[in-house]
C-alpha cells in the first residue's frame, strides 16, 4: 500500500491537471529552438538579398524567380497561358 502511495505521488508530480509536464516542456523547448533557428535563417536570407541588391540585381524579380522555381513546371505553364490569354483579351 505504501508503494502505491509513493507511485501516485510521483505521477502527480509528472502530471499537472492531466498534462505530462516533461513532455510539454520538451515540446516547448524544441519549438523555441526551431524558432531561434528560423530567425537566424531569415537574417541570413535577408543578408543574401542585400548582397544581391548591392551586386545590381533587382530583388523583387529575384524573389519572384525563387517563388516560380518552387512551383511545378506544368502549373507555371498554365499560369503563363492564362496570363497571355487575359492580355490578348484586354488588347482586343
N, C-alpha and C positions, 0 to 999 in steps of 0.2 A: 504494500500500500504506500509506503514512504517513497519508493522508487517511482511510482506513478505520479505522485505529487511533484517530485523534482522534474520529471519529464514534462509535465504540464506547465510548470513554471518556465522551463527552458523554451518551450514552444510559444508561450505567451510573450517572451522577450523577442523572439524571432518574428512574431506576427503581431501587428497592432491593428486592431479593427479589421482583421481578416486579410491584411496585406503583409506579404513576406517582405520585411524591411530590407534585408540584404539583397534580395533580387531587385527591388525597386532602386536601391542605392546604386547597384551595378548598372542598371539600365540608364539611370540619370547621368552617371559618370561617363558612360560610353557616348551618350548623346552630346554631353558637354565637350568631350574630347573631339568628336567629329565636327561640332560647330566651330571649335577653335581651328581645326584643320581647314574647314571650308573658308573661314575668314582669311587665313593665310594664303590659300589658293586664290581667292578673289583679289587679294592685294597683288599677288604675282601676275595675274592676268591683267589687272589694271596697269601695272608697270610695263608689260609687253605692249599693250595698246599705246601707251605713251611713247615707247621706243619706236613703234611703227609710225606714229604721227611725226616724231622727230626725223624719221627717215623719209618723210614726204608722202606716206600712204594716207589715203582717206579712210579714217577709222570707221565711219558709218558704212562705207562699202565693204570694208574688211569684216565687220560684224555680220552683214548680210551674206557675204560669201561663206562664212562659217556656219550660219543658220542653214543655208542651202546644202552644204556638204553633209549635214546631219540627215537630210531627207532622202527618201527613196528616189532614184532617177525617174521612175515612172510617174511619181507624184509631181516632180518638178516639171516634167514634160507636159503633164495635164494642165498644170497651172499656167505654163507659158502659152499653151494653145488657147486657153480661155482668155488670157490677157490679150493675146493677139486678136482674137475674135471680138472682144469688147472694144479694143482700139479701132478696129475696122468699122464696127457698128457706129462709133461716135464720129468717125470721119465721113461716113457715107451719107 
